Amino acid sequence: MPFNSGNSSSVYFSTMTINDKIKLSQNTAVISGIFSAVVALLLLLNYWQISKTDPIESKALEALVERLKQEPNNDGLKTEIRNYDLLARKAYFNSQWQIKTGALMLLFGAIILAFALRVYYSAKAKIDAPGKVFENEIASRILAQKGIIAVGAVVFLLAFAASFATVNYLDLYIPDGLEAQLTEPENKDIQVVEVGKLQPGSSDTEQISGDSLTQTTTIGQQVVGAANTESEHLAKTSVVAFSPENVRKNHNSFRGPFGQGVSFQKNIPTKWDGAGGTNMVWKSPIPKHGYNSPVVWEDRIFISGADNQAREIYCYNRNDGKLLWTGKADNIQGSPANPPKVTEDTGLAAPTVTTDGQRVYAIFSTGDVIAFDMEGKRVWAKNLGVPDNHYGHSSSLIVWDNKLFIQYDTNRGGKLIALKTATGEDAWQTTRASKISWASPVLAQVDGKFQLLLTSDPIVAGYDIQTGNEIWQVKCMMGEVGPSVGFADGIVVAANEYAKMVAIDIKTRQILWEDDEFLPEASSPLVYNGLVIVATSYGVLACYDLKTGQKYWEHDVGKTLYSSPIFADGKIYMMDNDGVMRVYAFGREMKLLSENKLGERADATPAFSDGRIYIRGEKNLYCFGK
């Protein structure tokens, strides 16, 4: 029908526009209402289901553990338990993510619903002429509307509250009476055990004083008491300077010098057999269990072990494997009466110790940090507060510039701590914008200065070793970060399972490339001479180009890989959890040189020194070489 009047045309199109608004807002309100109702119902059902079920106390897992007590040597059963536990944890955290995401979706749906209703009633009021209605009809309509709104609001609030009230059983994964220990004490409340306050049976060797970077110190003094016999062969006096050159000559921290996964040792063996004894120099039992790796300084090897009764550091003679001394981490102010509850695959002694040639330093899942001199004399000890960690603390220590560096990222927030190596007193502490992490700090030399490299959710960052100030950060990581970073040529490589692998240029703070095909769960990436080597928990070792991210090769070994790959003598050394060490040629083509059986389970990363390789097994410490 044609229209000749401008006024008529204007009224018509104006009316149609309002009707369109009414129809659109009505449909939007209906859809968002149904959406919000469904999400709210699912959240309420999920809350009810989770509140009735404890995901940690799994009947199936309990049954498997009971079977293991009857069959303690059943390696297949052990693997089944670990895999079941890993699957349960992943499913649980995925459920937690769904709950929080559902809460946000519910809030979003409610906002859209409210907006659509407002548009609907506003548009409808413009075209609806008021009609005659009875007073009781108006009251009934108002009452019905209020009832609907009230019921909807109650359902919304209950669902929204349920999403945040869902029980997080991992927060409750702590023994009774230990909650008070979780609050990290201020510095004034931490008691440092003074030098010279020795435990029974400890040496009375004088304290090593001074802490200069270039200072030399006499080690190898004769130890009185029971340790005399075992230490006489080390009584020769030697002079040690804690310098980059000397660090490279040793293997003083997790993953070797500066924690970078690169050993500078030569003539390392490529073939051995732990069970048959081929190329085995010695084998020594380890008193207590632990997942930490051996570290080496000159003629000494250090590891730690712990159980519910005691936490200890062990010093072995590198040449013959004899246990020289045992240092006990006890009588420490603030240490919990009962150790925190930890998972089987982390334990109470997961962090690797470190040494500067003057002292050896260790940390345990109780938050106890302790230092002994090279002869086993206790120098200082303190408690940092029990780490709020649902698996157990596993970040290893590293030492440089007279400071002991501790990555203390827990459920209560991130923190980087530097302690004075001579006394244990705080040098500085830095609060980090990060979540819990199991990764360890790495030292990297950038523009002639050392900085600490840390990775966690959500940041990869560098810190000044003098002040603790953050130098740079890139938000690129997520999840439960376990692998430490790799570093070479000014590039940091960080990776984590269910997240991604990223290569970061430190100077520009730019991500050069990222990949998500093969990602590690516990193993730290090796970065060296233009290549990146990563090992996955499901048994794949892969090689990438450092600058471009191009994948060169992959090798599926079909075994769990928790240990970290190490470069030594032109080769890659990679241990699987069954205790088989594979040796590869380091290059752009996959070349497997040998497979060597330890004869027992092994999770730790190996250490190297003077033509020999040192491997921690589940029960023994091994030395292979000529």
N, C-alpha and C positions, 0 to 999 in steps of 0.2 A: 504494500500500500504506500503510494507516494505521499510525501509530506511537503507542503509548501510553506508552513509556518515555522519560523526559526524557533519560537518559544515551544511549540509542541515537540519539535525534534529534540530540543535540550532536555525537556522533562522526561521524554521517553528513554533517552540514553542514560540519564542520571538514574532513573528507576532500575534499568537493567544492570547497571554497575553495582548498585546496592544489593540487588538480588544475587548477583554473582558472588559478592563478598559473603552474603549470608550462607549461600550454598557451600562455598569453599571452607569457610570457618566452621560450619556445621560438620562437614566431612572430616576436617582436621581434628575437631574436638572428639568425634566418635573414634577415629583411628588412634589418636593419642591416649584416649581414655581406656580403650581396650588394651593397648600396648602397656600402659602403666599398671593396669589391673593384673595382667598376665605376669609382668616382671615382679610385682609386689607379691603375688601368690607364690611364685617360684622362690623368691627370697625367704618368705616365711617357711615354706616347706624345707628349703635347704637348711635354714637355721634349726628347725626342729630335728632334722636328720643328723646334722653334725653335733648338736648338743647332746644327742643320745649315743654318739659313737666316738670313741677315743682312737684317732688314727694311729697313735703311737703304739698302743697296746693291741697289736694285731694278734688274733688267735692263731692264724697261720704261721706268723713269724715265731710266736712262742713255741709252736709245735716243732718247727725246724730247729730252733735253738735247743730244745729238749733232746731232739735226735742227735744233735752235734755233741751233747754231753755224753751220749752213749757211744758216739763214733767220732772221737776228737781228731782222728787222722784222715777223715773223709774230706779231701780237698774239693771234690765235686759238690758236696753239701755246703761247704763254706762259700763257694762261688754262688750257689743258688741263694743262700741267705743274703749275700751282698747285693746280688741283682734284685732280689725281692725288696730289700730295704731301699735301694736306690729308686725302684719303680714307685714304691709307696710314697717316698718323699716328693718325687716329681709330681705325682698325682695330687698330693695334698697341697703343694704350693700352687698348682694349677687351679685347684678348687678355691683357694684363698683369692687368687687373682680374679676368678669369675665372680666371687661375692662382691668385691670392691667395684668391679666393672658394672655389675648389676645395680649397685646402689647409685652409681653415676647415671646409668641409663634411666633409672626410675626418676631421679631428680630432673633429668632432661625432659622426660615424658610429661612430668607434672607441670613444668614450666610451659611447654608447648600447649598443653591442655588449658591452662589458665589464660594464656594469651588468646587462644582460639575462642574460648567462651566470651572473653571480653569483647573481641571484634564482633562476634555473633550478636550479642545483646545490644551492642552499640549501634550496629547496622539495622537491626530489627526495630529498634526504637524510633528510627527515622521514618519508617514507612507504615508502622502499625498505628492505626487510629485507635484511640482509647475507646473501648466499648463499655456497655453497662454490665457490670458484674455485681453480684451480691457480696455483701460484706463477709459472710461466712466462706464464700468461694475464694475470696482473696486470702483470707487467713489460712485456709487449707492449702492453697498453692504455696504460700510462703513457708508454711510448716513442712511441707513435703520437700521443698528445695533445701531448706536448712537441714533436714534429715539426711538427704542424699549427700550434701556437702560434708556433714559431720561424719558420716560413715566412711566416705572416701578419704577424708583427712586422717581418721583413725587408722585405716588400713595403710595409708601412705606412711604415716609416722611409725607404725609398728614395723613395716617392712624395712624402712630406712634405718631404724634403730637396730633391727635384727642383723642387718648387714655389717654393722660395726660392733655388735655385741657377740658375733660369732666367736666361739672359743678358739683361741690360737694355742693349740696344745704344745707347740714348740716353745712358747714363752713360759709354759709351766714345766718344761723338761728340766727341772732343777730339784735336787733333793730337798726334803723338808728342812726348814730352819736355815736355809742358805740365802734366802731372799735379801737379808740385810747385808750380806757380803757383796752383793752385786753393785752396790753404789760405790763408784770409784772414789777413794778418799782424796782429799786435798793434800798438797805436799806437806803441810804442817802435821798431818796425821800419820804420815808414813815414817816408820822408824827404820833407820839405816843401821844395820849391824856393823859396828866399828871393826876396823882391821885389828886382828889380834885376838878377838873373841872366838876362840877355836872350839870346835866340837871334839868330843873325846876321840882320841886316836889320831887326831890330825897332826900335821907336821908343825915344828916350831921354827921353820925357816923364816927369816926376817921378811917383812913386806917389801915388795918392789916399789920404790917411790918414783915420782915424776911421771910425766905423761907427754913429753914432747914428741912431735911427729918424727923427728930425726934422732931422737934419743936412743942410745944403745943401752942394752941391759944384759947383765950376766944371767944366763939360765943354766940349768943342769946342776944346781947345787945339790950336795948329798942330802937325802931326806932321812931323818932319824926315825926310829921305831920300826914297825913291821915293813915299811916300804923300802928300807935300806937295801935289802937283797935285790929287789927287782929294779932299783934305780941306779945301782952301782955302775952298770954298763953305760949310763947316760951322764956320768959324773964329769965328763969332759966339759970344760968351759967353752962356750961359744958366744959370739956377739951378734945380736939381732937388731936390725934397724927396720922399723915399720914404714916401709916406703912402697911405692907402686911396683918397683922392681922385685922387692922381696915378697910382696903379695903374689905376684905372678909365679914366683918360684915354688909357692906352696898351694894349698887348696883349703883356704881358711874359712869358707862359708858355704852355705847351700848353693849348689851349682858352680862352685869354684870361685876364682878371683872376681871380686866385685859383684858376685851373684849373676854373672852374665851367661853362664853355661859354656864357657870356653876355657879349656885347660891348655897350658903352654908346655906341658910335659911331653917328652919324646920316648920312643922305643916302647910304647905300650903294647902289651900282648893282644893278639886277636883270637887266640884259641886257648881254651882251658876246659876243665871238667871238674866241678866241685865234688861230685860223687866218686868219680874214679881217681881223682888226685892229679890229673894232668896239669902241669904248670902251676900247681898250688904250692905257694911258699909256706903258708900257715893258715890255720883255722882255729878261732877262739870262741868259746861260748859267751853269750851276752846275758848278764844276770837278769835284767828286766826288759820287758818288751817296749818297743817304741817304733814309730814310723820315720824318725829323723834320719838323715844321711850322715855318713862319716865326714869329718873335716881333718885336715892334716897340717901340722906345722913342724917342719924339720923331722925329728925322730919320734913324734908323738901323734897319736890318732885319738880323736875325741868323739864320743857319742853320748846320748842320754837314754834313760829308760825310766819307767814308772809303773806303779800299780796303786791300788787303793791304800796300801800300807806305807809306801815310800816313793820318793822321787830322787833320782841319782844321776851323776855324771861319771863316765868311765874314761880313764886314760890308759891307752895301750902303747906298748913299744912297737913302733912301726916295723922294726926289723925282724922281730921274732913272735909278735902277737901276744906277749905276756901282758896281763893286766897289772899296770903299775900302781894305780890308786883309784879309789872310789870316793867321790864327793857327794855328801848327802844334803839335799835341800830341805832342812828341817829347822824348827825353832825360829821361824820368821814371823815377826810381828804382823798381824793382819791376815796371815794365811788361814784359810778355812779349816775347821776341825775335820770336816769330811770333804773329799774332793768333789767337784761338780760332776753331774751325770753327763757322760759323753757317749758318742756312738762308737761302735766297735772299729769302724774303719778310720777313726781319727785318734782315739785314745787320749791318754794324759801326757804323752811325750811326743807330740807330732813335730814341733818346731826344731829345726836343726840349730845346733850351737854355733858359736863363732869364736875366733881367737885372734889376738893381735901379736902373739908371740910373747906377751908378758902375762896375760891372763886368758882364761877361757870363760865364756859367758853362756848362760842357759836360761830358758824361760819355759814354764810349764802351764798347763791349762788352768791351774789354780790362780794364775796371775803372779806367781813367785818368780822373781828374777834374781839370779845369784852369780857371783864371780869367784873363781878360784885362781890362784897362781899356778904356774906350770908344774909345781911339785905337789899340788893337791891341797894347799893351805887356803882356807876360806878367807876371802878378802872383804866382801860385803854382800848383803842380801836385802831385798825389800819386796813388798807385795804391792802390786799396782791396782788391786781390787779384782775380784773374780770376774773374768770377762763374760759378759752376757752373750753366750754363744751356744746355739742349740746343737751343734755337732761337737764342739770342742775347739780350743784355740790351736791354730796351726801355722801362723805367720812366723817365719824364721827370722833370726837376728842377723845383723850385719854391723861391722865396726869400721870406723874411719875417723881421722882427725880427733883422736882422743874422746870419741863419743860412741856410745852404743845406741843404735837406731832400732826402734820398735814400732811396727805398724800395728796399731791397736784399734782396729775397726770392728765394732761389735753392734749388737742390736740397739744399743743406746747411743750410737753415733760414731763417727770416725775421729781418730786421733793419731797423730804422729808424735812419738816421744823420743827425746835424745837424753841419755844419761851420761854423766861423766864417768869414764871408764875406771878412773882411779878410786872413786868414792861411791859411785852409784847415785849421787845427787843429781837433780834435774839440771840439765843444761838449758833446755827449752821444751815446751809442748805446743803443738799446733792443732787446733780443732779443724777438722776437715768436713766439707760438705758432701759426705759420703755415707753409704750404708755399710752393713757388715761385709767383711771380706776375709778370705783365707789366703790371699796372696802375700808375697814377701817383698820387701823393698830391694831395689837394685841400685847400685852406684854407677853413674855414668859421667864421663868427662866431656863437658860441652864448652867449647871456646876456652879450653885450658882450665876450667873450674869443675869440680865435682858437684853433682846434684843428685838427690834421691828421686827415683822414679817409682811411683805407686799406681796401682790400678784397683778399681772397685766400681760398684754401682753408685752413681752413673759416670764418674770421672776417671780419666787418666791424667796424672799431674806430675809436675816436677817441683822439688823443694830445695831451698838453699840450706846447705849443711851447717852453715855458721849460725843462722838465725831461725831456721824453720819456716821462713816466709815462703809462700807459694809463688813460684816463678811463672808458671803457666798451667793451664788445664784445658782439656777438651772433653766435652760431654759426649760420650760415644759408647759406653758400656752398660750392661744391664745383667740382672740375675745374680745368682750366688757365685761371685767371682772367686775362683780358686787359683788359676794359673797366674804366675808373675809375668812381667813384661820381658820381651827381648829387646836388645839395643845394639845398634852398630851404625856407623857412618851418619850420625845425627838423626837416625830414624828409630822411633819406638814402635814396637809391634805388640799390641794387646789383643787377647782373644778370650772367649768364654763360650762354653756350650749353651745352646738355645739363645745366643746373642749373635755375635759376629766377630770376625777378625779384622782389625784395622791397622794400617800403617800410618804413623803420624810424623810429619816433619817438625822437629822441635822448634826450629828457628821461625818458621812461618805459622806454626800452630794449625797447619792444614792437614786434612786427611788425604793421603796420596792415593789410597785405594782401600777397598774393603771386600770381604768375601765371607760366605757362610756355608761353604760346602763341607769342609772338615774342620771341626772345632773341638778344642780340648776341654775336658772337665776338670782335671787336676794337674796334668802335665803342662809345664811352662814352655813356650816356644823358644827355640834356639835361633838366634839371628847372628850370622857371621859371613863375612866375605861375599856379600851380595845375595845370600840365600836365606830363606826362612824355613825351618823344619818344625812341624807340629805333629803331635801324637794324640789321638783320640782315645777315649775310654772304651770305645767299641772296637779298637784294634787296628786303626789305620795310621800309618806314618806317611806324611805328605810333604812335598818340597815345593816352595814358591820362590819367585823372583822378588827380592826385597823392594825394588823401586817401582815395579809395575804390577805385582800381584799375579803374574802369569804362573800357572801351575805347571811344573816340569814333570813330576812323577808322583805316584802313590803306591803304597805297598800295604795290602791287607794281611796282617799276620793272624787275625782271628783270635787274639788274646787281649785281655784288658791291659791298658797302658796307663798307669798312674805316675810312674817315674818320668823324669824329664830327660830329653835327649841332650847329650853332651858332646861337644867337639873336642877331640884330642888326637894329636899326631896325624892330622889329615883324614880323620875318620869320624863317623857318628856312632856313638855307643848308646844303645836303647834297650833297657831292661823291661820285660813284661812281668805281670804280677805272678806268673807261675815260676819265675826265677830263670828265665831264658834270656840271655843277653845276645842281641843281634848287632853285628858290626857291619856298617855300610861304608862304602867309599863316599867321601864328601864331594858332591858334584851335581850337575844338572841331569845326570842319568842315574837311574836306580841300579845300584850294584851291591848285592848282598855278599859280604865277604865270608861271614861265618855265623853260626848259631852255637851258643855255649850254655850248657846247663849248669846251674848252681847246685841243684840237688835239694833245694827247699824254696819255699815261697819267698818273694822279695818285692817290696814296694819302693825302696829307697833309691835315690840317685847315686851313682858311684862317685868315688874320689880317685884322684891320680897323683902319683908322686914317684919320681926317680925310676921310671921304667916299669912301674907296677900299678895295678888297679885294685882298689879296695871296695868291697861290696858288703853291704849289710843285708843279711838274710833274716828270716823270721826269728831264728834262734842263735845264729852264729855270725861272726865277723870274719870275712875271708880276705886273703891277699893272694893275687895271682901275678906271676911274672917269672923272669928267669933268675 
